Amino acid sequence: MSKLEDSLEKIAENILYLDEASLMSLWDQYKTKMEHFSFSAEWEKSVVIFSIINAIRVKNAIFNEQMLNKKAMEDTLPPIKKTNPGKPDLRLVK
């Protein structure tokens, strides 16, 4: 892996620890800064921060959707029938 990839991996690890609810309190602020273009490093940072906030939102939305789909599939599977009702399903482990 290149140094660039290593750097991006570390950035991603740090970003994953950020709380979406806390980030959302900053969303309007960085959206406004981004919308007011200027030839400055400050504007560039605003675009990157706004993009990071949106990336976390998208990641969480996809994650939550997949969790709901998984739960829905598990809920629709028929229950496993016991071979001997009334007796626990045990097996010998050596």
N, CA, C and O atoms as CSV, one atom per row, in Angstrom:
chain,resi,resn,atom,element,x,y,z
A,1,MET,N,N,0.851,-1.178,0.000
A,1,MET,CA,C,0.000,0.000,0.000
A,1,MET,C,C,0.899,1.245,0.000
A,1,MET,O,O,1.919,1.276,0.689
A,2,SER,N,N,0.525,2.246,-0.758
A,2,SER,CA,C,1.320,3.468,-0.864
A,2,SER,C,C,1.105,4.365,0.359
A,2,SER,O,O,0.189,4.161,1.155
A,3,LYS,N,N,1.967,5.346,0.475
A,3,LYS,CA,C,1.838,6.306,1.580
A,3,LYS,C,C,0.515,7.067,1.485
A,3,LYS,O,O,-0.108,7.373,2.502
A,4,LEU,N,N,0.095,7.367,0.261
A,4,LEU,CA,C,-1.176,8.055,0.071
A,4,LEU,C,C,-2.326,7.196,0.593
A,4,LEU,O,O,-3.200,7.679,1.312
A,5,GLU,N,N,-2.311,5.921,0.222
A,5,GLU,CA,C,-3.365,5.010,0.709
A,5,GLU,C,C,-3.322,4.865,2.227
A,5,GLU,O,O,-4.366,4.830,2.879
A,6,ASP,N,N,-2.119,4.781,2.792
A,6,ASP,CA,C,-1.983,4.711,4.246
A,6,ASP,C,C,-2.578,5.944,4.911
A,6,ASP,O,O,-3.278,5.844,5.919
A,7,SER,N,N,-2.291,7.105,4.334
A,7,SER,CA,C,-2.828,8.356,4.892
A,7,SER,C,C,-4.346,8.377,4.829
A,7,SER,O,O,-5.008,8.759,5.794
A,8,LEU,N,N,-4.900,7.964,3.684
A,8,LEU,CA,C,-6.359,7.940,3.542
A,8,LEU,C,C,-6.998,6.948,4.510
A,8,LEU,O,O,-8.064,7.219,5.062
A,9,GLU,N,N,-6.356,5.805,4.718
A,9,GLU,CA,C,-6.858,4.813,5.685
A,9,GLU,C,C,-6.921,5.415,7.085
A,9,GLU,O,O,-7.907,5.228,7.798
A,10,LYS,N,N,-5.874,6.137,7.480
A,10,LYS,CA,C,-5.838,6.758,8.812
A,10,LYS,C,C,-6.908,7.836,8.940
A,10,LYS,O,O,-7.561,7.955,9.977
A,11,ILE,N,N,-7.082,8.614,7.888
A,11,ILE,CA,C,-8.127,9.644,7.904
A,11,ILE,C,C,-9.492,8.987,8.057
A,11,ILE,O,O,-10.316,9.435,8.854
A,12,ALA,N,N,-9.730,7.920,7.290
A,12,ALA,CA,C,-11.017,7.211,7.363
A,12,ALA,C,C,-11.255,6.643,8.761
A,12,ALA,O,O,-12.367,6.724,9.281
A,13,GLU,N,N,-10.226,6.072,9.367
A,13,GLU,CA,C,-10.365,5.540,10.723
A,13,GLU,C,C,-10.794,6.643,11.696
A,13,GLU,O,O,-11.670,6.426,12.534
A,14,ASN,N,N,-10.186,7.810,11.588
A,14,ASN,CA,C,-10.535,8.927,12.463
A,14,ASN,C,C,-11.958,9.416,12.209
A,14,ASN,O,O,-12.696,9.715,13.147
A,15,ILE,N,N,-12.333,9.493,10.950
A,15,ILE,CA,C,-13.665,9.986,10.593
A,15,ILE,C,C,-14.750,9.036,11.105
A,15,ILE,O,O,-15.819,9.485,11.518
A,16,LEU,N,N,-14.485,7.735,11.079
A,16,LEU,CA,C,-15.489,6.758,11.516
A,16,LEU,C,C,-15.857,6.910,12.991
A,16,LEU,O,O,-16.916,6.450,13.417
A,17,TYR,N,N,-14.994,7.549,13.766
A,17,TYR,CA,C,-15.291,7.764,15.185
A,17,TYR,C,C,-16.178,8.983,15.418
A,17,TYR,O,O,-16.651,9.194,16.535
A,18,LEU,N,N,-16.410,9.784,14.389
A,18,LEU,CA,C,-17.229,10.983,14.543
A,18,LEU,C,C,-18.706,10.605,14.633
A,18,LEU,O,O,-19.173,9.707,13.931
A,19,ASP,N,N,-19.423,11.291,15.493
A,19,ASP,CA,C,-20.839,11.030,15.719
A,19,ASP,C,C,-21.681,11.818,14.721
A,19,ASP,O,O,-21.516,13.029,14.575
A,20,GLU,N,N,-22.590,11.117,14.033
A,20,GLU,CA,C,-23.411,11.778,13.017
A,20,GLU,C,C,-24.251,12.904,13.610
A,20,GLU,O,O,-24.380,13.963,12.996
A,21,ALA,N,N,-24.819,12.694,14.785
A,21,ALA,CA,C,-25.656,13.728,15.394
A,21,ALA,C,C,-24.847,15.002,15.661
A,21,ALA,O,O,-25.332,16.108,15.422
A,22,SER,N,N,-23.640,14.847,16.145
A,22,SER,CA,C,-22.789,16.012,16.388
A,22,SER,C,C,-22.409,16.689,15.077
A,22,SER,O,O,-22.383,17.917,14.989
A,23,LEU,N,N,-22.114,15.885,14.059
A,23,LEU,CA,C,-21.764,16.451,12.761
A,23,LEU,C,C,-22.925,17.222,12.154
A,23,LEU,O,O,-22.723,18.254,11.514
A,24,MET,N,N,-24.129,16.728,12.352
A,24,MET,CA,C,-25.298,17.383,11.767
A,24,MET,C,C,-25.504,18.785,12.322
A,24,MET,O,O,-26.088,19.640,11.657
A,25,SER,N,N,-25.028,19.020,13.532
A,25,SER,CA,C,-25.147,20.378,14.085
A,25,SER,C,C,-24.246,21.356,13.331
A,25,SER,O,O,-24.430,22.569,13.429
A,26,LEU,N,N,-23.283,20.838,12.585
A,26,LEU,CA,C,-22.365,21.678,11.813
A,26,LEU,C,C,-22.730,21.752,10.330
A,26,LEU,O,O,-22.148,22.542,9.587
A,27,TRP,N,N,-23.686,20.935,9.900
A,27,TRP,CA,C,-24.015,20.798,8.481
A,27,TRP,C,C,-24.385,22.142,7.846
A,27,TRP,O,O,-23.826,22.508,6.812
A,28,ASP,N,N,-25.318,22.877,8.454
A,28,ASP,CA,C,-25.752,24.172,7.897
A,28,ASP,C,C,-24.594,25.175,7.813
A,28,ASP,O,O,-24.454,25.908,6.833
A,29,GLN,N,N,-23.784,25.185,8.848
A,29,GLN,CA,C,-22.655,26.120,8.888
A,29,GLN,C,C,-21.715,25.878,7.708
A,29,GLN,O,O,-21.324,26.826,7.027
A,30,TYR,N,N,-21.350,24.619,7.459
A,30,TYR,CA,C,-20.405,24.331,6.378
A,30,TYR,C,C,-21.066,24.383,5.010
A,30,TYR,O,O,-20.402,24.659,4.011
A,31,LYS,N,N,-22.347,24.124,4.956
A,31,LYS,CA,C,-23.081,24.267,3.697
A,31,LYS,C,C,-23.058,25.739,3.264
A,31,LYS,O,O,-22.808,26.044,2.098
A,32,THR,N,N,-23.318,26.637,4.204
A,32,THR,CA,C,-23.314,28.073,3.923
A,32,THR,C,C,-21.924,28.536,3.488
A,32,THR,O,O,-21.789,29.287,2.523
A,33,LYS,N,N,-20.893,28.085,4.204
A,33,LYS,CA,C,-19.529,28.478,3.834
A,33,LYS,C,C,-19.181,27.978,2.434
A,33,LYS,O,O,-18.541,28.686,1.657
A,34,MET,N,N,-19.602,26.765,2.120
A,34,MET,CA,C,-19.300,26.182,0.830
A,34,MET,C,C,-20.020,26.925,-0.295
A,34,MET,O,O,-19.470,27.102,-1.382
A,35,GLU,N,N,-21.244,27.354,-0.027
A,35,GLU,CA,C,-22.042,28.052,-1.032
A,35,GLU,C,C,-21.495,29.443,-1.371
A,35,GLU,O,O,-21.772,29.980,-2.443
A,36,HIS,N,N,-20.730,30.013,-0.462
A,36,HIS,CA,C,-20.143,31.339,-0.688
A,36,HIS,C,C,-18.694,31.178,-1.141
A,36,HIS,O,O,-17.753,31.282,-0.355
A,37,PHE,N,N,-18.558,30.921,-2.437
A,37,PHE,CA,C,-17.244,30.636,-3.006
A,37,PHE,C,C,-16.272,31.781,-2.793
A,37,PHE,O,O,-16.622,32.957,-2.901
A,38,SER,N,N,-15.041,31.400,-2.488
A,38,SER,CA,C,-13.942,32.365,-2.472
A,38,SER,C,C,-12.667,31.610,-2.832
A,38,SER,O,O,-12.575,30.396,-2.648
A,39,PHE,N,N,-11.703,32.335,-3.338
A,39,PHE,CA,C,-10.414,31.725,-3.683
A,39,PHE,C,C,-9.562,31.642,-2.420
A,39,PHE,O,O,-8.582,32.372,-2.272
A,40,SER,N,N,-9.942,30.752,-1.518
A,40,SER,CA,C,-9.208,30.659,-0.257
A,40,SER,C,C,-9.123,29.214,0.221
A,40,SER,O,O,-9.931,28.357,-0.137
A,41,ALA,N,N,-8.113,28.988,1.040
A,41,ALA,CA,C,-7.957,27.666,1.649
A,41,ALA,C,C,-9.122,27.387,2.599
A,41,ALA,O,O,-9.520,26.235,2.778
A,42,GLU,N,N,-9.658,28.426,3.197
A,42,GLU,CA,C,-10.799,28.282,4.116
A,42,GLU,C,C,-12.017,27.711,3.383
A,42,GLU,O,O,-12.707,26.829,3.895
A,43,TRP,N,N,-12.270,28.231,2.175
A,43,TRP,CA,C,-13.393,27.718,1.382
A,43,TRP,C,C,-13.158,26.257,1.012
A,43,TRP,O,O,-14.079,25.444,1.088
A,44,GLU,N,N,-11.925,25.916,0.611
A,44,GLU,CA,C,-11.596,24.540,0.245
A,44,GLU,C,C,-11.817,23.588,1.424
A,44,GLU,O,O,-12.361,22.497,1.256
A,45,LYS,N,N,-11.396,24.007,2.602
A,45,LYS,CA,C,-11.611,23.189,3.802
A,45,LYS,C,C,-13.099,22.999,4.068
A,45,LYS,O,O,-13.533,21.914,4.454
A,46,SER,N,N,-13.869,24.044,3.863
A,46,SER,CA,C,-15.319,23.956,4.071
A,46,SER,C,C,-15.950,22.906,3.162
A,46,SER,O,O,-16.828,22.154,3.586
A,47,VAL,N,N,-15.496,22.861,1.910
A,47,VAL,CA,C,-16.020,21.876,0.962
A,47,VAL,C,C,-15.669,20.464,1.427
A,47,VAL,O,O,-16.508,19.565,1.377
A,48,VAL,N,N,-14.450,20.274,1.872
A,48,VAL,CA,C,-14.013,18.954,2.337
A,48,VAL,C,C,-14.790,18.550,3.589
A,48,VAL,O,O,-15.242,17.409,3.686
A,49,ILE,N,N,-14.953,19.448,4.535
A,49,ILE,CA,C,-15.684,19.147,5.766
A,49,ILE,C,C,-17.146,18.837,5.458
A,49,ILE,O,O,-17.711,17.889,6.005
A,50,PHE,N,N,-17.751,19.624,4.594
A,50,PHE,CA,C,-19.143,19.375,4.198
A,50,PHE,C,C,-19.266,17.997,3.548
A,50,PHE,O,O,-20.229,17.272,3.801
A,51,SER,N,N,-18.311,17.644,2.729
A,51,SER,CA,C,-18.313,16.333,2.072
A,51,SER,C,C,-18.140,15.196,3.079
A,51,SER,O,O,-18.769,14.146,2.943
A,52,ILE,N,N,-17.308,15.394,4.065
A,52,ILE,CA,C,-17.111,14.386,5.115
A,52,ILE,C,C,-18.409,14.165,5.883
A,52,ILE,O,O,-18.802,13.027,6.140
A,53,ILE,N,N,-19.070,15.261,6.245
A,53,ILE,CA,C,-20.345,15.147,6.968
A,53,ILE,C,C,-21.348,14.355,6.131
A,53,ILE,O,O,-22.030,13.470,6.648
A,54,ASN,N,N,-21.436,14.669,4.853
A,54,ASN,CA,C,-22.359,13.941,3.979
A,54,ASN,C,C,-21.947,12.489,3.799
A,54,ASN,O,O,-22.806,11.613,3.703
A,55,ALA,N,N,-20.657,12.221,3.752
A,55,ALA,CA,C,-20.174,10.841,3.620
A,55,ALA,C,C,-20.591,10.005,4.825
A,55,ALA,O,O,-20.991,8.852,4.668
A,56,ILE,N,N,-20.502,10.574,6.019
A,56,ILE,CA,C,-20.921,9.857,7.229
A,56,ILE,C,C,-22.426,9.596,7.174
A,56,ILE,O,O,-22.878,8.510,7.537
A,57,ARG,N,N,-23.196,10.574,6.727
A,57,ARG,CA,C,-24.653,10.405,6.605
A,57,ARG,C,C,-24.984,9.271,5.638
A,57,ARG,O,O,-25.832,8.429,5.930
A,58,VAL,N,N,-24.316,9.253,4.490
A,58,VAL,CA,C,-24.570,8.211,3.484
A,58,VAL,C,C,-24.166,6.851,4.024
A,58,VAL,O,O,-24.910,5.881,3.881
A,59,LYS,N,N,-22.999,6.771,4.640
A,59,LYS,CA,C,-22.523,5.503,5.210
A,59,LYS,C,C,-23.512,4.967,6.216
A,59,LYS,O,O,-23.838,3.780,6.186
A,60,ASN,N,N,-23.999,5.813,7.109
A,60,ASN,CA,C,-24.952,5.376,8.130
A,60,ASN,C,C,-26.299,4.986,7.524
A,60,ASN,O,O,-26.936,4.037,7.982
A,61,ALA,N,N,-26.730,5.707,6.505
A,61,ALA,CA,C,-27.998,5.370,5.850
A,61,ALA,C,C,-27.914,3.995,5.190
A,61,ALA,O,O,-28.837,3.189,5.305
A,62,ILE,N,N,-26.810,3.731,4.501
A,62,ILE,CA,C,-26.628,2.415,3.864
A,62,ILE,C,C,-26.546,1.325,4.922
A,62,ILE,O,O,-27.168,0.272,4.782
A,63,PHE,N,N,-25.787,1.572,5.974
A,63,PHE,CA,C,-25.636,0.594,7.056
A,63,PHE,C,C,-26.993,0.272,7.678
A,63,PHE,O,O,-27.340,-0.895,7.857
A,64,ASN,N,N,-27.755,1.311,8.004
A,64,ASN,CA,C,-29.067,1.106,8.631
A,64,ASN,C,C,-30.023,0.362,7.703
A,64,ASN,O,O,-30.777,-0.504,8.148
A,65,GLU,N,N,-29.993,0.696,6.423
A,65,GLU,CA,C,-30.854,0.014,5.454
A,65,GLU,C,C,-30.511,-1.475,5.370
A,65,GLU,O,O,-31.400,-2.325,5.316
A,66,GLN,N,N,-29.229,-1.772,5.360
A,66,GLN,CA,C,-28.805,-3.170,5.300
A,66,GLN,C,C,-29.191,-3.925,6.565
A,66,GLN,O,O,-29.582,-5.090,6.505
A,67,MET,N,N,-29.080,-3.258,7.706
A,67,MET,CA,C,-29.484,-3.897,8.975
A,67,MET,C,C,-30.984,-4.191,8.968
A,67,MET,O,O,-31.407,-5.262,9.401
A,68,LEU,N,N,-31.785,-3.248,8.481
A,68,LEU,CA,C,-33.232,-3.462,8.400
A,68,LEU,C,C,-33.576,-4.590,7.435
A,68,LEU,O,O,-34.455,-5.405,7.715
A,69,ASN,N,N,-32.878,-4.639,6.290
A,69,ASN,CA,C,-33.102,-5.719,5.329
A,69,ASN,C,C,-32.751,-7.070,5.932
A,69,ASN,O,O,-33.473,-8.048,5.743
A,70,LYS,N,N,-31.643,-7.119,6.656
A,70,LYS,CA,C,-31.221,-8.369,7.296
A,70,LYS,C,C,-32.244,-8.812,8.329
A,70,LYS,O,O,-32.599,-9.989,8.389
A,71,LYS,N,N,-32.717,-7.879,9.137
A,71,LYS,CA,C,-33.703,-8.206,10.163
A,71,LYS,C,C,-35.007,-8.670,9.527
A,71,LYS,O,O,-35.635,-9.613,10.010
A,72,ALA,N,N,-35.417,-8.011,8.443
A,72,ALA,CA,C,-36.648,-8.401,7.753
A,72,ALA,C,C,-36.522,-9.810,7.190
A,72,ALA,O,O,-37.473,-10.590,7.249
A,73,MET,N,N,-35.360,-10.139,6.648
A,73,MET,CA,C,-35.152,-11.490,6.124
A,73,MET,C,C,-35.176,-12.522,7.245
A,73,MET,O,O,-35.744,-13.602,7.091
A,74,GLU,N,N,-34.557,-12.185,8.370
A,74,GLU,CA,C,-34.557,-13.114,9.504
A,74,GLU,C,C,-35.964,-13.303,10.047
A,74,GLU,O,O,-36.320,-14.400,10.476
A,75,ASP,N,N,-36.766,-12.246,10.033
A,75,ASP,CA,C,-38.133,-12.328,10.543
A,75,ASP,C,C,-39.034,-13.161,9.640
A,75,ASP,O,O,-40.025,-13.726,10.102
A,76,THR,N,N,-38.695,-13.241,8.350
A,76,THR,CA,C,-39.538,-13.989,7.419
A,76,THR,C,C,-39.137,-15.459,7.305
A,76,THR,O,O,-39.886,-16.258,6.744
A,77,LEU,N,N,-37.956,-15.827,7.834
A,77,LEU,CA,C,-37.542,-17.226,7.797
A,77,LEU,C,C,-38.414,-18.045,8.738
A,77,LEU,O,O,-38.762,-17.576,9.822
A,78,PRO,N,N,-38.770,-19.262,8.337
A,78,PRO,CA,C,-39.571,-20.090,9.234
A,78,PRO,C,C,-38.748,-20.481,10.461
A,78,PRO,O,O,-37.534,-20.658,10.362
A,79,PRO,N,N,-39.404,-20.618,11.622
A,79,PRO,CA,C,-38.660,-20.985,12.824
A,79,PRO,C,C,-38.126,-22.418,12.697
A,79,PRO,O,O,-38.733,-23.269,12.046
A,80,ILE,N,N,-36.994,-22.656,13.325
A,80,ILE,CA,C,-36.391,-23.985,13.317
A,80,ILE,C,C,-37.191,-24.887,14.249
A,80,ILE,O,O,-37.434,-24.558,15.410
A,81,LYS,N,N,-37.595,-26.039,13.705
A,81,LYS,CA,C,-38.384,-26.970,14.507
A,81,LYS,C,C,-37.453,-27.878,15.287
A,81,LYS,O,O,-36.450,-28.356,14.757
A,82,LYS,N,N,-37.789,-28.116,16.549
A,82,LYS,CA,C,-37.014,-29.021,17.379
A,82,LYS,C,C,-37.377,-30.454,17.011
A,82,LYS,O,O,-38.524,-30.762,16.688
A,83,THR,N,N,-36.375,-31.317,17.069
A,83,THR,CA,C,-36.619,-32.720,16.753
A,83,THR,C,C,-37.375,-33.418,17.873
A,83,THR,O,O,-38.214,-34.281,17.612
A,84,ASN,N,N,-37.089,-33.054,19.104
A,84,ASN,CA,C,-37.770,-33.619,20.263
A,84,ASN,C,C,-38.329,-32.487,21.113
A,84,ASN,O,O,-37.636,-31.964,21.986
A,85,PRO,N,N,-39.577,-32.107,20.864
A,85,PRO,CA,C,-40.137,-31.025,21.686
A,85,PRO,C,C,-40.118,-31.398,23.172
A,85,PRO,O,O,-40.404,-32.534,23.551
A,86,GLY,N,N,-39.783,-30.439,23.974
A,86,GLY,CA,C,-39.734,-30.678,25.415
A,86,GLY,C,C,-38.348,-31.034,25.911
A,86,GLY,O,O,-38.082,-30.921,27.108
A,87,LYS,N,N,-37.464,-31.457,25.037
A,87,LYS,CA,C,-36.094,-31.804,25.423
A,87,LYS,C,C,-35.146,-30.795,24.778
A,87,LYS,O,O,-35.370,-30.374,23.643
A,88,PRO,N,N,-34.103,-30.409,25.482
A,88,PRO,CA,C,-33.139,-29.456,24.897
A,88,PRO,C,C,-32.348,-30.109,23.762
A,88,PRO,O,O,-32.101,-31.315,23.784
A,89,ASP,N,N,-31.961,-29.320,22.790
A,89,ASP,CA,C,-31.118,-29.798,21.707
A,89,ASP,C,C,-29.684,-29.747,22.167
A,89,ASP,O,O,-29.063,-28.684,22.166
A,90,LEU,N,N,-29.155,-30.882,22.558
A,90,LEU,CA,C,-27.779,-30.972,23.060
A,90,LEU,C,C,-26.989,-31.888,22.133
A,90,LEU,O,O,-27.546,-32.760,21.466
A,91,ARG,N,N,-25.670,-31.666,22.110
A,91,ARG,CA,C,-24.810,-32.566,21.364
A,91,ARG,C,C,-23.548,-32.815,22.167
A,91,ARG,O,O,-23.155,-31.998,23.001
A,92,LEU,N,N,-22.930,-33.925,21.915
A,92,LEU,CA,C,-21.741,-34.320,22.638
A,92,LEU,C,C,-20.536,-33.618,22.040
A,92,LEU,O,O,-20.312,-33.674,20.831
A,93,VAL,N,N,-19.764,-32.959,22.883
A,93,VAL,CA,C,-18.555,-32.275,22.463
A,93,VAL,C,C,-17.389,-32.938,23.152
A,93,VAL,O,O,-17.364,-33.035,24.379
A,94,LYS,N,N,-16.426,-33.393,22.384
A,94,LYS,CA,C,-15.249,-34.075,22.984
A,94,LYS,C,C,-14.067,-33.181,22.997
A,94,LYS,O,O,-12.998,-33.578,23.460
